[in-house]
């Protein structure tokens, strides 16, 4: 396919994805109030937390405030856009896959669909854990506020903090899936993962401490422990995959499992002659006796003779 056709296809798929995002954002604006209360409910229901604003049915402890005349509009638009991205994800993800899939092999397409099917529930599992631990992390953080001081959290800052935490947890749960993908394409073996498991577990806890927005030990542990469990599952999957690959290789070529110092077995089975092979006709003894004898013809390029002058000098010397 020419480059212009690829660009035209990319343009059409981008237009479809943007239209789906626009429609989904409008639908998100219709339900953004309900989603906002679902996000802020766990924090606003913390009775030990007291904000500067007066309590209201939407937020009894009054910890959330809107700073500025455009804060409410900006917050509503951000929530609607976030919902639009989520609701339109089947459309734009399909457009992305439909653009990339024709350039992949059948095996690669099968792996791609399998990893995409596993990535969605993993991300949702991480996002659910983030939603569960979010009010507990907020409670720990506001616990450092000195007595006699009220807490004030701006709506846009709260939304940014919430989205960041959900993304960190959701994307972190994709790390074991990435390790499995590297193993399936042959870049990472299960033996290396088993040898690196101590360093990987340590790196997971360091990553959890740095990536979590709160930085408290509870949130770090809640993120690190499930990733370690998923890493163990990924290690089991890669081990089974490598064993099955070794069995297939042994069935096809038994010598592939030998060490470099061990000689491979020789195949002494005679091969069958092909029916298309043309054998020369036999020659009788009489034809061979009456045949013209072979005469050796020396090359035409004979070594050059010694120049006369040089020959005379040699005679004088002798």
Number of C-alpha atoms within 10 A of each C-alpha: 5 6 8 9 10 12 11 11 13 14 12 12 19 15 14 14 20 15 15 19 23 16 13 22 24 16 16 25 20 12 13 22 14 11 16 17 14 12 17 19 15 17 22 23 16 17 9 9 18 20 19 15 16 13 15 10 8 14 21 20 22 22 24 26 19 17 12 8 8 9 15 15 11 14 21 18 17 19 21 24 21 18 22 21 19 14 18 19 16 12 18 21 13 13 19 14 15 12 14 11 15 10 10 11 10 11 8 13 16 11 15 16 13 11 16 14 11 13 19 12 14 22 19 16 16 24 22 15 18 25 19 12 17 21 19 15 21 16 14 16 13 15 12 8 11 9 7 5 10 15 16 16 15 14 21 20 13 16 17 13 14 18 16 16 23 22 16 20 28 24 15 23 26 20 18 20 20 14 19 24 18 14 21 17 11 10 9 15 19 21 12 9 20 14 10 11 15 11 10 15 18 13 13 21 18 13 15 24 20 12 17 20 16 18 14 14 14 15 22 22 14 15 27 24 15 17 23 19 13 18 23 17 15 22 22 14 15 23 19 13 17 17 12 12 13 14 14 12 14 14 11 10 10 13 14 13 12 11 9 8 6 8 9 13 8 6 6 6 6 6 6 6 7 7 6 6 7 7 6 6 6 6 8 8 9 8 9 10 9 8 9 8 8 6 6 6 6 7 6 6 6 7 6 6 7 8 8 9 9 9 12 11 10 10 9 7 7 6
